[in-house]
């Protein structure tokens, strides 16, 4: 399980965990649209990049490419 920072097109972000390797997490999140609304209110935003957080130095992955 890895911890990731998920960045959205509107500038919002969230921290979450996913049971995947970084390559799988990137494929799951980057470019996909997620509902980040609460309750009955939909709030759809596209993920533009993720950051892998952990013991190693941060690895920023933007638009599916390592920077």
KANORVEN-V278827 format. One record per residue. N is the residue number from 1. RES is the residue in one small letter. PHI is phi as a letter, one per 40 degrees, with the letter a starting at -180 (NA if undefined). BURIAL is b if it has 16 or more other C-alpha atoms within 10 Angstrom, else e. D_FIRST is the distance of its C-alpha to the first C-alpha in whole Angstrom. Layout:
BEGIN
n:N res:RES phi:PHI burial:BURIAL d_first:D_FIRST
n:N res:RES phi:PHI burial:BURIAL d_first:D_FIRST
END
This chain:
BEGIN
n:1 res:x phi:NA burial:e d_first:0
n:2 res:x phi:b burial:e d_first:4
n:3 res:x phi:c burial:b d_first:7
n:4 res:x phi:b burial:b d_first:10
n:5 res:x phi:b burial:b d_first:13
n:6 res:x phi:b burial:b d_first:15
n:7 res:x phi:b burial:b d_first:19
n:8 res:x phi:b burial:b d_first:21
n:9 res:x phi:c burial:e d_first:25
n:10 res:x phi:c burial:e d_first:27
n:11 res:x phi:g burial:e d_first:25
n:12 res:x phi:c burial:e d_first:23
n:13 res:x phi:a burial:e d_first:19
n:14 res:x phi:a burial:e d_first:16
n:15 res:x phi:b burial:e d_first:13
n:16 res:x phi:a burial:e d_first:10
n:17 res:x phi:b burial:e d_first:7
n:18 res:x phi:a burial:e d_first:6
n:19 res:x phi:c burial:e d_first:4
n:20 res:x phi:a burial:e d_first:6
n:21 res:x phi:c burial:e d_first:8
n:22 res:x phi:d burial:b d_first:10
n:23 res:x phi:c burial:e d_first:13
n:24 res:x phi:c burial:e d_first:11
n:25 res:x phi:c burial:b d_first:10
n:26 res:x phi:c burial:b d_first:14
n:27 res:x phi:c burial:e d_first:15
n:28 res:x phi:c burial:e d_first:14
n:29 res:x phi:c burial:b d_first:15
n:30 res:x phi:c burial:b d_first:18
n:31 res:x phi:g burial:b d_first:21
n:32 res:x phi:c burial:e d_first:20
n:33 res:x phi:b burial:e d_first:22
n:34 res:x phi:b burial:e d_first:20
n:35 res:x phi:c burial:e d_first:22
n:36 res:x phi:b burial:b d_first:22
n:37 res:x phi:c burial:e d_first:25
n:38 res:x phi:b burial:e d_first:25
n:39 res:x phi:g burial:e d_first:27
n:40 res:x phi:c burial:e d_first:30
n:41 res:x phi:c burial:e d_first:30
n:42 res:x phi:c burial:e d_first:28
n:43 res:x phi:a burial:e d_first:27
n:44 res:x phi:c burial:e d_first:25
n:45 res:x phi:a burial:b d_first:24
n:46 res:x phi:c burial:b d_first:23
n:47 res:x phi:c burial:b d_first:20
n:48 res:x phi:b burial:b d_first:21
n:49 res:x phi:a burial:b d_first:18
n:50 res:x phi:b burial:b d_first:15
n:51 res:x phi:b burial:b d_first:14
n:52 res:x phi:c burial:b d_first:11
n:53 res:x phi:b burial:b d_first:11
n:54 res:x phi:i burial:e d_first:10
n:55 res:x phi:c burial:e d_first:12
n:56 res:x phi:c burial:e d_first:14
n:57 res:x phi:c burial:e d_first:16
n:58 res:x phi:c burial:e d_first:15
n:59 res:x phi:b burial:e d_first:16
n:60 res:x phi:c burial:b d_first:17
n:61 res:x phi:b burial:b d_first:17
n:62 res:x phi:b burial:b d_first:20
n:63 res:x phi:f burial:b d_first:22
n:64 res:x phi:g burial:b d_first:19
n:65 res:x phi:b burial:e d_first:21
n:66 res:x phi:c burial:e d_first:20
n:67 res:x phi:b burial:e d_first:22
END
